[in-house]
């Protein structure tokens, strides 16, 4: 079972300290007072406090496209709901290697059964 993500979810870069700043694009469905995240919400978001820096090393600063983690069943206004299995790449170095992922979904009430 996978939990649905709210705007209060904790997403981090693979360096664990870098935190993804989230915003919800929909305002119809809330869980525990927080809007659910849908398709595109975790993408292109800022990452703060990534410790991966140095000469020739670029810290993670933005999330790129989600590779996995959108619901195949649940939609809000035609957009797929984001699940706690969301994963994608960051813009950090080395390119095409560093991922972001979910540490906490932001709520514990709703989940999708597969």
N, C-alpha and C positions, 0 to 999 in steps of 0.2 A: 504494500500500500504506500502511496506517495501523498505527502501533504501538499496542500495548495499554498502558494506564496502570497504574502501580503507585503505592503510597502515597508513593514517593520522587519522583514527578513534580513538575515545577515549573510551577505555574499562576500567572499574574500578571494584575493588572488592566491595562487599556489604558494606564495611566500608567507601566507597566513596572517600577516599583520595588515596588509593592504585591504581596506574596506571599500566596497562598492556603494556609491550613493544612488539610492533608488527613488523613482517617482512613478506613480500609477497614472496610466493614461485613461482609465475608466473610473467612473464615479457612481456606478449602479449597484455593485455587489461589494458588501463589506463583511468582514469576519472580525469579531472582537473589536469593532470600531475602526478597523483599518481596511482600506480598499485592496482587493485582490490585484495581483499583477497579471498582465496578459501579454500575448505575443508582441514582441519588440521592447517591452518595458525594461528588461535587463540589458538591452543592447545599446552601445554607445554611451554608457554611463561613466562618470568619473570614478577613478580609484584613488583613494587618499592613503598616505602613510606606507606605501610599498617600500620595504627596506632594501630592495634590489637596486643599488646604484653604485656608481664608481666610474672610473675612466673607461670609456667605450661601452658602458652598460646603461641601458635605458630602463628606468623603473616602470612598472605597470601604471599607466595613467588613465586608460580607457578600456572598457569591455568591447569586444567585437561581437560578431553574430553568434547567437546561441546555436550550438551543435546538436544538443539534445535537451529534453526536459519540458516540452510543451505537451499538454494533454491532447490526445487523439479524440477524446469524448466530450470534454467540457469546453464551452465557448461562452463568451460574453460579447454581445454585439458583433458576432462573427469572428472574434479573435480568440485563439486558443489560450486557455488558462495556463500560467506558469506553475510548474511543480518543483518539489525540492530536489529533483534530479537534474535541474538546470546546470549545464556546463557549456563553456565556450572558451575561446582564446582571448588573451589580453594583447595590448600593443607593446608589451615589455619585451626585453631581449632575453634569450635569443628569439627572433621572430618565429611565429608558428609553433611554439612549444609551450609557453606558460599559459595555464588555464585559470579560469575563475570558477568557483563552485559555491554551493550553498552549505552553510554551517548550521543555520537555524531558519525554519520556514516563516517565523513571525506569528504563528498561531498553531494551536494544537487541536482544534475542533474538527476541521474538515480535511478529508483525505479522499483520494481517488483509488478505487480498487481496480486492479488490472485483470 
